[in-house]
Amino acid sequence: MNGDRNALAASPEDLARSLSLRLPAEFHPLRYSFNADGTGMGDEFPGVLFDGPQHGELVTGMVMNIESYVGAPSGAEGVKLEERAVIGDDGPQILSAAPFDERLLD
């Protein structure tokens, strides 16, 4: 799951495609149906599906939660990873305060 934590695509379709490619196939059976969703008090629109049709758009100022559950079906444990980012004119700004240990993401 290597990659730039600041890489956020311009459309829900691009975001879904780029995030989906980062999750190894062995973890797909237990993955969340959503890669990302908006931050809010309602249904957290837009929801960016792992695969399938996307609805909505990403706009400047929108806060998105990029999240995943990574665990193998044969394993007893897994990990939930989540980042919060605000969409800016020049790309995303990660809002999460705690950095990931990159050694754990390989």
C-alpha positions, 0 to 999 in steps of 0.5 A: 500500500505504498503511495503519496498520502497527499494524492487525492484525485479530481473526481470521485471516479479518479479517487475510487480508481486510485484508492482501489489500486492501492489495496492488495487483492487478498484484502478485498473480501473484507474491504469497506464498500466505500473508499471515502466519504464526505464529513457531515452530520447526514449521510456523509455525501458524497460516498466514493464507492470501492467500485461501481458508479459514483455520485456527486463531485469533489469541490474545493473546501469539502472535507473527505474521510479516506478510510479502509479496513485491511484484514485477510479473511484467514487472519484473526486481526485487521486494521482500520486506517483513516485520513481526513483531508480538505480539498484545496485548489492545489490538491488536498491538505491532510488534516489528521495529526498523527502520521502513519509509520510508513514501515507498517504500510508496506 
